[in-house]
């Protein structure tokens, strides 16, 4: 939903034992994500969280202006962040089949 990205930021920075998150995602060891088959989800959360925290210095208004799709959901936000990274030369574009 429109606030889903905020939950990702919270989960990245804070443990939440009530939801069985005993460690903040940023403190996860790589092998934990692989062992639980959550590596893909972990990497998606990491991309959103690090973009918000490092690139936008936790400025919600600037983040929303840069990524208006955050209101549409996680999938759209991820697409927009990846596109921004491609445009800035931070990641390579995938070749089409």
ZIZIKA-V448719 format. One record per run of one state. SS is the DSSP state (a for helix, b for strand, c for the rest). FROM is the first residue (numbers start at 0). LEN is the number of residues. Records with the same first field share a line. If there is no record, write none. Layout:
# ZIZIKA-V448719
SS=FROM-LEN / FROM-LEN
This chain:
# ZIZIKA-V448719
c=0-3 / 13-2 / 19-1 / 21-3 / 27-2 / 35-3 / 55-4 / 66-1 / 71-2 / 87-10
a=3-10 / 16-3 / 24-3 / 29-6 / 38-17 / 59-7 / 67-4 / 73-14
b=15-1 / 20-1
